[in-house]
Amino acid sequence: MGRFVYDGSNRLEIEDRTLAHLQMTIGAKLRRGEAFFFTWKDDVSVGKGRTTVWMHAGASLVFTFHGSRTPAINRAWLEALMYTANSPTGLYVVPEPAESPTDKLVIE
């Protein structure tokens, strides 16, 4: 399990593959100077609610991966995540769609 930390206090424990897709989506939005909301469901240990943060270029973001290898990236999933990030409600994790051979990105 990887970890996303926002401004040193808000933490999200999440699977490395999902985290890699979120990192690419968040990075793309912030490189373009686009601020947006990011919402996730909280773990049962912290109340099983949800947390929403305002993602902006000045925010301190840390992506920590448990594994040392970069997961294969599913282009269709990136597009689905970007679609949510561009919506009024902001970014949230959606289920990974099936990928075709042309959807896979290899990052080394």
VOPAGU-2260 file (C-alpha; in pm, 1 decimal, decimal comma):
REM VOPAGU-2260
SITE   aa  ch    i         X         Y         Z
SITE  MET   A    0       0,0       0,0       0,0
SITE  GLY   A    1     122,1     342,6     -93,0
SITE  ARG   A    2      43,7     671,7      71,2
SITE  PHE   A    3     -68,3    1015,0     -45,2
SITE  VAL   A    4      -7,5    1302,2     198,9
SITE  TYR   A    5    -159,5    1647,2     150,1
SITE  ASP   A    6      -2,2    1944,0     333,3
SITE  GLY   A    7     158,1    1714,9     589,9
SITE  SER   A    8    -162,2    1622,6     771,9
SITE  ASN   A    9    -421,6    1459,1     546,1
SITE  ARG   A   10    -321,1    1103,1     457,0
SITE  LEU   A   11    -464,8     845,4     223,0
SITE  GLU   A   12    -343,3     483,7     228,0
SITE  ILE   A   13    -395,4     346,2    -122,3
SITE  GLU   A   14    -276,0      68,8    -350,7
SITE  ASP   A   15      37,8     158,0    -551,2
SITE  ARG   A   16    -127,9     110,2    -891,3
SITE  THR   A   17    -410,5     348,0    -804,7
SITE  LEU   A   18    -164,9     594,9    -652,3
SITE  ALA   A   19      43,4     598,9    -971,5
SITE  HIS   A   20    -265,2     687,1   -1175,9
SITE  LEU   A   21    -364,0     959,2    -927,4
SITE  GLN   A   22     -11,6    1103,8    -936,1
SITE  MET   A   23     -21,6    1133,0   -1313,4
SITE  THR   A   24    -369,7    1288,5   -1310,8
SITE  ILE   A   25    -288,6    1536,1   -1034,2
SITE  GLY   A   26      44,4    1623,1   -1195,0
SITE  ALA   A   27    -117,8    1692,5   -1531,4
SITE  LYS   A   28    -377,4    1924,5   -1377,4
SITE  LEU   A   29    -126,3    2116,6   -1166,8
SITE  ARG   A   30     124,2    2151,8   -1452,9
SITE  ARG   A   31    -152,0    2335,8   -1640,2
SITE  GLY   A   32    -214,8    2561,7   -1341,4
SITE  GLU   A   33    -558,7    2410,1   -1276,9
SITE  ALA   A   34    -676,7    2387,6    -915,5
SITE  PHE   A   35    -945,8    2132,9    -824,9
SITE  PHE   A   36   -1101,0    1929,9    -543,7
SITE  PHE   A   37    -978,8    1576,8    -460,4
SITE  THR   A   38   -1211,6    1359,1    -250,7
SITE  TRP   A   39   -1151,3    1015,8    -100,9
SITE  LYS   A   40   -1329,9     781,2     135,8
SITE  ASP   A   41   -1173,3     760,6     479,8
SITE  ASP   A   42   -1070,4     434,6     639,2
SITE  VAL   A   43   -1293,4     281,4     906,1
SITE  SER   A   44   -1020,7     357,6    1163,2
SITE  VAL   A   45   -1080,8     732,0    1118,3
SITE  GLY   A   46   -1459,1     724,5    1098,8
SITE  LYS   A   47   -1538,2     594,2     748,7
SITE  GLY   A   48   -1638,6     938,8     624,0
SITE  ARG   A   49   -1476,6    1123,8     339,8
SITE  THR   A   50   -1210,9    1389,2     300,1
SITE  THR   A   51   -1195,7    1661,7      35,6
SITE  VAL   A   52    -888,1    1877,2     -21,7
SITE  TRP   A   53    -830,6    2172,2    -254,8
SITE  MET   A   54    -548,3    2078,3    -492,0
SITE  HIS   A   55    -340,5    2376,1    -603,3
SITE  ALA   A   56      14,9    2449,3    -712,0
SITE  GLY   A   57     119,6    2569,1    -364,6
SITE  ALA   A   58       3,4    2256,6    -181,1
SITE  SER   A   59     259,7    2017,6     -35,5
SITE  LEU   A   60     196,2    1677,4    -195,8
SITE  VAL   A   61     381,6    1354,5    -117,8
SITE  PHE   A   62     331,1    1028,8    -309,3
SITE  THR   A   63     498,3     734,7    -132,7
SITE  PHE   A   64     497,0     395,3    -301,7
SITE  HIS   A   65     543,3      66,6    -119,1
SITE  GLY   A   66     694,7    -109,8    -420,2
SITE  SER   A   67    1003,1      -3,3    -612,9
SITE  ARG   A   68     865,2     -76,1    -961,4
SITE  THR   A   69     639,1     165,7   -1146,7
SITE  PRO   A   70     306,3      -1,8   -1226,6
SITE  ALA   A   71     182,7     -24,8   -1586,0
SITE  ILE   A   72     -39,3     272,9   -1663,6
SITE  ASN   A   73    -385,4     226,9   -1812,5
SITE  ARG   A   74    -456,9     521,0   -2045,9
SITE  ALA   A   75    -834,5     461,0   -2022,9
SITE  TRP   A   76    -816,0     490,9   -1643,3
SITE  LEU   A   77    -616,7     815,1   -1671,0
SITE  GLU   A   78    -885,3     953,8   -1901,4
SITE  ALA   A   79   -1160,7     850,6   -1657,6
SITE  LEU   A   80    -977,7    1010,5   -1364,5
SITE  MET   A   81    -912,7    1326,7   -1564,5
SITE  TYR   A   82   -1282,4    1339,9   -1653,3
SITE  THR   A   83   -1374,4    1342,5   -1282,0
SITE  ALA   A   84   -1100,7    1596,3   -1202,1
SITE  ASN   A   85   -1249,3    1830,5   -1463,4
SITE  SER   A   86   -1601,4    1800,0   -1317,1
SITE  PRO   A   87   -1748,5    2042,6   -1060,1
SITE  THR   A   88   -1716,0    1777,6    -786,1
SITE  GLY   A   89   -1347,4    1721,9    -861,3
SITE  LEU   A   90   -1121,1    1418,9    -865,7
SITE  TYR   A   91   -1220,6    1092,5    -699,8
SITE  VAL   A   92   -1114,2     734,6    -762,1
SITE  VAL   A   93   -1327,6     549,1   -1014,0
SITE  PRO   A   94   -1298,7     176,8   -1091,6
SITE  GLU   A   95   -1029,4      86,7   -1341,4
SITE  PRO   A   96   -1181,8      22,1   -1684,1
SITE  ALA   A   97   -1067,4    -273,5   -1890,3
SITE  GLU   A   98    -775,0    -179,4   -2107,8
SITE  SER   A   99    -707,4    -266,5   -2465,7
SITE  PRO   A  100    -350,4    -328,0   -2584,0
SITE  THR   A  101    -335,7      30,6   -2713,6
SITE  ASP   A  102    -435,3     174,1   -2371,6
SITE  LYS   A  103    -124,9      55,1   -2185,8
SITE  LEU   A  104     153,6     305,5   -2126,9
SITE  VAL   A  105     495,5     179,0   -2024,4
SITE  ILE   A  106     692,8     416,0   -1806,1
SITE  GLU   A  107    1051,0     332,7   -1719,3
